[in-house]
Amino acid sequence: MPAKEQSPLVDALAAVPDPRRQCKNLRHPLVDVLVVGFCGVLCGCEDFVEIETFGRKKADFFRRFLELPEGIPSHDTFRRVFQAVCPEALQRCLLQWLQGVRQAAPAAGAVIAIDGKTLRRTFDRAEGLGALHLVSAWATANGLTLGQVAVDAKSNEITAIPPLIELLDLKGCVVTIDAAGCQKGIAAQIVAKGADYVLALKASQPALYEQVSDYFLEQLEQEGPGRKLRYHREVEEGHGRSETRETFVAPATKEMVAPGAWLGLATVVLVIRRCVDHATGKASDEARYFISSLPARVKRLAGAVRQHWGIENGLHWVLDVAFNEDRMRQRDRNGIENLALLNRLAVSVLRQDKTIKAGVKCKRKAAGWDDDYLLHLLFDSQ
């Protein structure tokens, strides 16, 4: 019998603890179920029935590096296994594989965006559970998922962000979070990890919000040597509209950095955004405030604010459009969390690949059609 091909993915997933009761009736090794499941998601499968069908059509392909003593598992077996596997263990092993094969570690100074997304159809009225909400970390420059944490059914994003930060190696990076993460404890945790932060500021922090807004009003009206503002302007044209972003940066005041206040706070940021629709002539304006531990380098801060939206465009939008994630109806919390992780890792793998000049949706189909391309995605270092 010819030797099996060596696969880093198989080696990584072999380390996931098997939650099943070990007995003689176990027909399918855990690693076989996990590898076929991940490959199915990577190639366009959206549920367990599709994963089974995909596996059966590709059985000869999978036998090149899997044992498959009883062939491809049934969709019920895939469902039960993914509902039983610990999401944290699966995430740890898959991220280690991604970093080893795809060189996924973010470079120093990279922007890491943290944001949440709700899987809208995963609610369970019978159990009194709302839709699952996941908080993800996204390396904006190279389009990579670095981790995810599920929000407790009776809580919100604030409780999920600290465990996610704890999972990540953030030294030298810049962490951006929307207003939900603008908390003193989260800012202190980021600084303790050797990173900087750019946090959106809204009225949920009323005292600081009032200080910052009044400070910018005072500075914008002031002229001469006493003015502390630094300014940067960007204009973008495309998709039938123009967008102008004006960024103002000022050093934080003594009141803002008083003892017991925000650890590491160095600068405050105002971004005024104006969009004009060329077809209708309608214009919309928006002003947003941010706080940051970065020094007053206006272009760098403007870039960090802009890059935060990469998680919306590069991950969440792709998950909805190319992966139909908002249509997933899986109810079991472990099962849907594990499938969501496979989706996010698949986005990362497909975005990293540059051998095909196409979008994620097209690459997904190509991986399902072409065994050589799928092998390249799974095994080849970038």
C-alpha positions as CSV (number, residue, x, y, z in Angstrom):
1,M,0.0,0.0,0.0
2,P,1.6,3.3,-1.0
3,A,2.5,5.7,1.8
4,K,0.2,8.6,2.5
5,E,1.2,12.1,1.4
6,Q,2.4,14.3,4.3
7,S,0.0,17.2,5.0
8,P,0.6,20.0,7.6
9,L,-3.2,20.4,7.8
10,V,-3.6,16.8,8.8
11,D,-0.8,17.1,11.3
12,A,-2.3,20.2,12.9
13,L,-5.9,18.8,13.1
14,A,-4.6,15.5,14.5
15,A,-3.8,17.5,17.7
16,V,-7.5,18.4,18.3
17,P,-8.8,16.4,21.3
18,D,-11.4,13.9,20.3
19,P,-14.6,14.5,22.4
20,R,-16.2,11.2,21.5
21,R,-16.3,8.2,23.8
22,Q,-13.5,5.9,22.6
23,C,-14.9,2.5,21.8
24,K,-14.6,-0.2,19.1
25,N,-17.6,1.3,17.2
26,L,-15.8,4.5,16.2
27,R,-15.8,4.3,12.5
28,H,-14.2,7.6,11.4
29,P,-10.9,9.1,12.8
30,L,-11.6,12.6,14.1
31,V,-8.9,14.1,11.8
32,D,-10.6,12.7,8.8
33,V,-13.9,14.3,9.7
34,L,-12.2,17.7,10.4
35,V,-10.1,17.8,7.3
36,V,-12.9,16.8,4.9
37,G,-15.1,19.4,6.7
38,F,-12.6,22.2,6.3
39,C,-11.9,21.4,2.7
40,G,-15.7,21.3,2.0
41,V,-16.1,24.8,3.4
42,L,-13.1,26.0,1.5
43,C,-14.6,24.7,-1.7
44,G,-18.0,26.1,-1.4
45,C,-20.1,23.9,0.9
46,E,-22.5,25.7,3.2
47,D,-24.0,22.8,5.3
48,F,-23.2,19.3,6.4
49,V,-25.2,17.6,3.6
50,E,-23.1,19.4,1.0
51,I,-19.9,18.5,2.8
52,E,-20.9,14.8,2.7
53,T,-21.6,15.0,-1.0
54,F,-18.4,16.9,-1.7
55,G,-16.4,14.3,0.3
56,R,-17.9,11.4,-1.6
57,K,-17.1,13.0,-5.0
58,K,-13.6,13.6,-3.8
59,A,-13.0,10.4,-1.9
60,D,-10.0,9.4,-4.1
61,F,-8.4,12.8,-3.6
62,F,-8.8,12.6,0.2
63,R,-7.3,9.1,0.3
64,R,-4.0,10.5,-0.8
65,F,-3.4,11.9,2.8
66,L,-6.3,10.5,5.0
67,E,-7.0,6.9,6.1
68,L,-10.8,6.9,5.6
69,P,-11.1,3.3,6.9
70,E,-14.9,3.5,6.5
71,G,-15.0,5.9,3.6
72,I,-16.6,9.4,3.8
73,P,-18.7,10.0,6.9
74,S,-22.4,10.8,6.7
75,H,-23.8,14.3,7.1
76,D,-25.1,13.3,10.5
77,T,-21.6,12.3,11.6
78,F,-20.2,15.6,10.4
79,R,-22.9,17.4,12.3
80,R,-22.4,15.5,15.6
81,V,-18.6,15.8,15.4
82,F,-18.6,19.6,14.8
83,Q,-21.2,20.0,17.5
84,A,-19.0,18.1,20.0
85,V,-15.5,19.5,19.1
86,C,-14.3,22.2,21.4
87,P,-14.2,25.5,19.4
88,E,-11.2,26.8,21.3
89,A,-9.1,23.7,20.5
90,L,-10.1,23.6,16.9
91,Q,-9.3,27.3,16.5
92,R,-5.9,26.9,18.2
93,C,-4.8,24.1,15.9
94,L,-6.1,25.7,12.7
95,L,-4.5,29.0,13.4
96,Q,-1.2,27.3,14.1
97,W,-1.5,25.6,10.7
98,L,-2.4,28.9,9.0
99,Q,0.5,30.7,10.5
100,G,2.9,27.9,9.6
101,V,1.8,27.4,6.0
102,R,0.5,30.9,5.1
103,Q,3.0,32.9,7.2
104,A,0.1,34.7,8.9
105,A,1.8,36.5,11.7
106,P,1.2,40.3,11.4
107,A,4.2,42.5,11.0
108,A,5.2,45.1,13.5
109,G,3.0,48.2,13.1
110,A,0.2,46.3,11.5
111,V,-3.3,47.3,12.1
112,I,-5.4,44.6,13.8
113,A,-9.2,45.4,13.6
114,I,-11.5,43.9,16.2
115,D,-15.2,43.9,15.5
116,G,-18.3,41.8,15.9
117,K,-20.7,40.1,13.5
118,T,-24.1,38.5,14.1
119,L,-25.1,35.3,12.3
120,R,-28.7,36.4,11.9
121,R,-30.5,33.1,11.4
122,T,-28.9,31.1,14.2
123,F,-31.4,32.1,16.8
124,D,-33.2,29.3,18.7
125,R,-36.6,30.4,20.0
126,A,-37.3,27.0,21.6
127,E,-34.2,27.4,23.8
128,G,-34.7,31.2,24.2
129,L,-31.4,32.0,22.5
130,G,-30.8,34.9,20.2
131,A,-28.6,34.8,17.1
132,L,-24.9,34.0,17.7
133,H,-22.6,37.0,17.8
134,L,-18.9,36.5,17.1
135,V,-16.1,39.0,17.7
136,S,-13.1,38.5,15.3
137,A,-9.6,39.9,15.0
138,W,-8.5,40.8,11.5
139,A,-5.1,41.7,10.2
140,T,-6.1,44.4,7.7
141,A,-3.0,44.6,5.6
142,N,-2.8,40.9,4.5
143,G,-6.5,39.9,5.1
144,L,-6.1,37.3,7.8
145,T,-8.3,36.1,10.6
146,L,-6.3,35.9,13.8
147,G,-9.0,34.6,16.1
148,Q,-12.6,34.7,17.2
149,V,-14.6,34.6,20.4
150,A,-18.3,34.0,20.7
151,V,-20.3,36.5,22.8
152,D,-22.2,34.9,25.6
153,A,-25.9,34.7,24.9
154,K,-26.7,36.9,27.9
155,S,-23.9,39.4,27.4
156,N,-22.4,41.7,24.8
157,E,-19.2,42.4,22.9
158,I,-17.5,44.1,25.9
159,T,-17.2,40.7,27.6
160,A,-15.8,38.9,24.5
161,I,-13.1,41.4,23.5
162,P,-10.7,40.8,26.5
163,P,-10.6,37.0,26.0
164,L,-9.9,37.6,22.3
165,I,-7.1,40.1,23.0
166,E,-5.6,37.6,25.4
167,L,-5.4,35.0,22.6
168,L,-3.4,37.2,20.3
169,D,0.3,38.2,19.9
170,L,-0.1,41.9,19.5
171,K,3.4,43.2,20.3
172,G,4.2,46.2,18.1
173,C,0.7,46.2,16.4
174,V,-2.0,48.8,16.4
175,V,-5.4,47.6,17.6
176,T,-8.6,49.3,16.4
177,I,-12.0,48.8,18.0
178,D,-15.3,50.4,17.5
179,A,-17.1,52.2,20.3
180,A,-18.2,49.0,22.0
181,G,-14.5,48.4,23.0
182,C,-13.8,51.9,24.2
183,Q,-13.3,50.8,27.8
184,K,-10.4,51.6,30.3
185,G,-9.8,48.0,31.0
186,I,-9.5,47.1,27.3
187,A,-7.1,50.0,26.7
188,A,-5.0,48.9,29.6
189,Q,-5.0,45.3,28.3
190,I,-3.8,46.3,24.9
191,V,-1.0,48.4,26.3
192,A,0.0,45.5,28.5
193,K,0.3,43.3,25.4
194,G,2.9,45.7,24.0
195,A,0.5,47.2,21.4
196,D,-1.1,50.6,20.7
197,Y,-4.8,51.3,20.4
198,V,-7.1,53.5,18.3
199,L,-10.6,53.3,19.9
200,A,-13.8,54.9,18.6
201,L,-15.3,57.3,21.1
202,K,-19.1,57.9,21.4
203,A,-21.5,59.2,24.0
204,S,-21.4,55.9,25.9
205,Q,-18.3,57.5,27.6
206,P,-20.0,60.8,28.3
207,A,-17.3,62.5,30.4
208,L,-14.5,61.8,28.0
209,Y,-16.7,62.4,24.9
210,E,-17.6,65.9,26.2
211,Q,-14.0,66.7,27.0
212,V,-12.8,65.6,23.5
213,S,-15.6,67.3,21.6
214,D,-15.2,70.6,23.5
215,Y,-11.4,70.4,23.1
216,F,-11.7,70.1,19.3
217,L,-14.2,72.9,19.1
218,E,-11.8,75.1,21.0
219,Q,-8.8,74.1,18.9
220,L,-10.7,74.6,15.6
221,E,-11.6,78.1,16.6
222,Q,-8.2,79.0,17.8
223,E,-5.5,80.5,15.5
224,G,-1.9,81.3,15.9
225,P,0.9,79.5,17.8
226,G,-1.5,78.1,20.5
227,R,-3.2,75.8,18.1
228,K,-2.2,72.2,18.6
229,L,-4.0,70.5,15.7
230,R,-2.4,68.5,12.9
231,Y,-4.4,68.1,9.7
232,H,-4.6,65.6,6.9
233,R,-7.1,65.5,4.0
234,E,-7.9,62.6,1.6
235,V,-10.2,62.5,-1.4
236,E,-11.4,59.3,-3.1
237,E,-13.5,58.9,-6.3
238,G,-15.3,55.8,-7.4
239,H,-18.6,53.9,-7.7
240,G,-20.3,57.2,-8.7
241,R,-19.4,59.1,-5.6
242,S,-16.7,61.1,-4.0
243,E,-15.6,60.8,-0.4
244,T,-13.5,63.4,1.5
245,R,-12.0,62.6,4.8
246,E,-10.4,65.4,7.0
247,T,-8.4,64.1,10.0
248,F,-7.5,66.4,12.9
249,V,-5.1,65.1,15.6
250,A,-4.2,66.8,18.9
251,P,-2.3,65.7,22.0
252,A,-4.4,64.6,24.9
253,T,-4.9,67.1,27.7
254,K,-3.8,66.7,31.3
255,E,-7.3,66.0,32.4
256,M,-7.6,63.1,29.9
257,V,-4.4,61.5,31.1
258,A,-4.9,62.0,34.8
259,P,-4.1,59.1,37.2
260,G,-6.7,56.5,37.0
261,A,-7.8,57.6,33.6
262,W,-7.0,56.0,30.2
263,L,-3.7,54.1,30.3
264,G,-1.3,55.2,27.5
265,L,-3.6,57.8,26.1
266,A,-1.5,60.2,24.0
267,T,-3.7,61.7,21.3
268,V,-7.3,62.4,20.3
269,V,-8.6,62.3,16.8
270,L,-11.5,63.9,14.9
271,V,-12.4,62.5,11.4
272,I,-14.9,64.5,9.3
273,R,-16.2,62.5,6.4
274,R,-18.2,63.9,3.6
275,C,-19.8,61.7,0.8
276,V,-21.3,63.1,-2.4
277,D,-23.4,61.0,-4.7
278,H,-22.7,62.2,-8.3
279,A,-26.0,60.9,-9.6
280,T,-28.3,62.6,-7.2
281,G,-26.0,65.4,-5.9
282,K,-26.9,64.4,-2.3
283,A,-24.2,64.8,0.3
284,S,-23.9,63.3,3.7
285,D,-21.6,64.4,6.5
286,E,-20.3,62.5,9.6
287,A,-18.0,63.5,12.4
288,R,-16.3,60.8,14.6
289,Y,-14.0,61.0,17.5
290,F,-11.2,58.5,18.5
291,I,-8.7,58.2,21.3
292,S,-5.2,56.6,20.8
293,S,-2.0,55.7,22.5
294,L,-0.1,56.6,19.3
295,P,1.9,59.8,19.0
296,A,0.5,62.7,17.0
297,R,1.4,61.5,13.5
298,V,-1.7,62.5,11.6
299,K,-1.2,60.3,8.5
300,R,-0.6,57.2,10.5
301,L,-3.7,57.8,12.7
302,A,-5.8,58.6,9.6
303,G,-4.6,55.3,8.0
304,A,-5.4,53.3,11.1
305,V,-8.9,54.7,11.3
306,R,-9.4,54.0,7.6
307,Q,-8.0,50.4,7.8
308,H,-10.4,49.5,10.6
309,W,-13.2,49.3,7.9
310,G,-11.2,46.5,6.3
311,I,-12.8,44.0,8.6
312,E,-16.2,45.1,7.3
313,N,-15.3,45.0,3.6
314,G,-12.6,42.3,3.6
315,L,-14.2,39.8,6.0
316,H,-17.9,40.5,7.0
317,W,-19.1,41.5,3.6
318,V,-17.3,38.5,2.0
319,L,-18.8,36.1,4.5
320,D,-22.3,37.4,3.7
321,V,-21.9,37.6,-0.1
322,A,-19.5,34.7,-0.9
323,F,-20.3,32.3,2.0
324,N,-24.0,33.1,2.6
325,E,-23.3,33.2,6.3
326,D,-26.4,35.1,7.2
327,R,-28.5,32.2,5.8
328,M,-26.9,29.5,8.0
329,R,-29.6,27.9,10.1
330,Q,-27.4,25.7,12.4
331,R,-28.8,26.1,16.0
332,D,-26.2,24.2,18.1
333,R,-23.8,26.8,19.5
334,N,-20.6,24.7,19.2
335,G,-21.6,23.6,15.7
336,I,-22.2,27.1,14.3
337,E,-19.2,28.5,16.1
338,N,-17.0,25.9,14.5
339,L,-18.5,26.4,11.0
340,A,-18.0,30.1,11.4
341,L,-14.4,29.5,12.2
342,L,-13.9,27.4,9.1
343,N,-15.5,30.2,7.1
344,R,-13.1,32.8,8.4
345,L,-10.1,30.6,7.9
346,A,-11.2,29.9,4.4
347,V,-11.5,33.6,3.6
348,S,-8.0,34.0,4.9
349,V,-6.5,31.2,2.8
350,L,-8.3,32.4,-0.3
351,R,-7.3,36.0,0.1
352,Q,-3.7,35.1,0.7
353,D,-3.4,33.1,-2.6
354,K,-2.2,35.2,-5.5
355,T,-1.9,32.5,-8.1
356,I,-5.5,33.2,-9.4
357,K,-6.5,36.7,-10.2
358,A,-10.1,36.5,-9.0
359,G,-12.4,37.2,-6.1
360,V,-12.9,34.9,-3.1
361,K,-16.2,33.5,-4.5
362,C,-14.5,32.5,-7.8
363,K,-11.4,31.0,-6.0
364,R,-13.8,28.9,-3.8
365,K,-15.3,27.3,-6.9
366,A,-11.9,26.8,-8.5
367,A,-10.7,24.9,-5.4
368,G,-13.7,22.6,-5.8
369,W,-13.1,22.0,-9.5
370,D,-9.3,21.7,-9.5
371,D,-7.6,19.2,-7.2
372,D,-4.2,20.7,-7.9
373,Y,-5.3,24.2,-6.9
374,L,-6.9,22.8,-3.7
375,L,-3.6,21.0,-2.9
376,H,-1.8,24.3,-3.4
377,L,-4.1,26.1,-1.0
378,L,-3.7,23.4,1.7
379,F,0.0,22.5,1.4
380,D,2.1,25.2,-0.3
381,S,3.8,27.9,1.7
382,Q,3.4,31.4,0.4
